Amino acid sequence: MRRFAILLAAVLAACAPAPRSGTSAAPTDARDTLYYPPRGDWAVRRAAQAGMDSAKLAAAVAYHLANESSYLRDLGEQVRRNTAREPYPDILGPTKERTGANGVIIRHGYIVAEWGDTRQVDMTFSVSKSYLATTAGLAFDRGMIPDFHAPVARLVDDGGFEGPHNSLITWHMLLNQTSEWEGTLWDKPDVADRRRGYDRRLNAPGTFWEYNDVRVNRAALALLQVWKRPLPQVLKEHVMDPIGASDTWEWHGYRNSVVEIGGRRMVSVSGGGHWGGGVWASTRDHARFGLLHLRRGRWAGRQLLSERWIALATTPTELRPVYGYMWWLNTDRAQYASAPASSFFALGAGGNVIWVDPEHDLVAVIRWTDTSKIDGFMRMVVEAVGR
């Protein structure tokens, strides 16, 4: 098995200057003068060059390494344990062994700290939801979903949004988890993940917030119906390839989540690893995804995601102000007290975190973290930023 040295803060010598566009014309956006890592490479800066304290940054890395998640390395067994007390615990998607604690911190686009195996492809659990939301953003930007407040049934007629209850559900409700969608999908009824009470009565769509993976998977199927092509292909073409992500990431569905659309059989992916599946990716690829969002959807002169979409995705849900469109927010610093209120996060079980911090022009990705220690890690990173 490959061994990777632990790289602490200020790992390599000064980086090369930002790549040039090859034209003498002035950039159309100030972000175009910033550094974006080319495919297969990522420049590194010493902490001091990025306006950070190297000793404090190294302490944050050491803190993370000392507080690894208690999740088993055998994630198949871990998922089985997680769902054992649920009414429908059957695991439907693939799982895999995980690596150890690892992470990367990006400032001004450059790596300032990297530790552990950041190239290992791992399950990411609900970090997948932020990737799923991005496929909705891509559809919105192309006019395929003109209005998130319109009923889903106007675009999706697969039977999932019929009747007096489900017909009222909008894209807005699906994306911010207030839909209260009722039904069974991939042999999982919505009650399988009613985390706020398996026996509770349903509320009217849009009036109750609940984190529910069955409904997230229903959102994935609805988006597949809109795109009429596999969502991993959509994400690869419009986001992951343009930002220079590796070819190692994967996005899985379930053994029974195959549908036929337009005469083609395709897998409807899952929005997490609750019952297996979801997005599997390396820490470095997650960091590119985070950097794209830090730059408000722009990458090296191309607007891959509209700023309008980024704004929508990070707008607080009235019923749950720390949640947007499948991104966690830090409204009133209620999610993580030590991070700026402008921060937003892709969060997954087992302490998988993509932290986007616009105030400090920073992205941090940490994997397999004791969740009770995440705020402490953020505090140490913020303290390492010079004023």
Secondary structure, DSSP 8 states (H G I E B T S, - for coil): --------SS-SS--------S--S--SSGGGGS----TT---B--TGGGTB-HHHHHHHHHHHHTSB----SBHHHHHHHHHTTSSS----S---B---SEEEEEETTEEEEEES-TTS-EE-TTHHHHHHHHHHHHHHHTTSS--TTSBGGGT--SSTT-HHHHTT-BHHHHHHT-----SEETTEEGGGG-TT-TT-----TTS-----HHHHHHHHHHHHHHH-S-HHHHHIIIIITTTT--S--EEEEEEEEEEEETTEEEEEE-SSSTTS-EEEE-HHHHHHHHHHHHTTTEETTEESS-HHHHHHHTS-BTTBTTB-SSSEE-GGG-S-TTS-TT-EEEEETTTEEEEEEGGGTEEEEEESB-GGGHHHHHHHHHHHB--
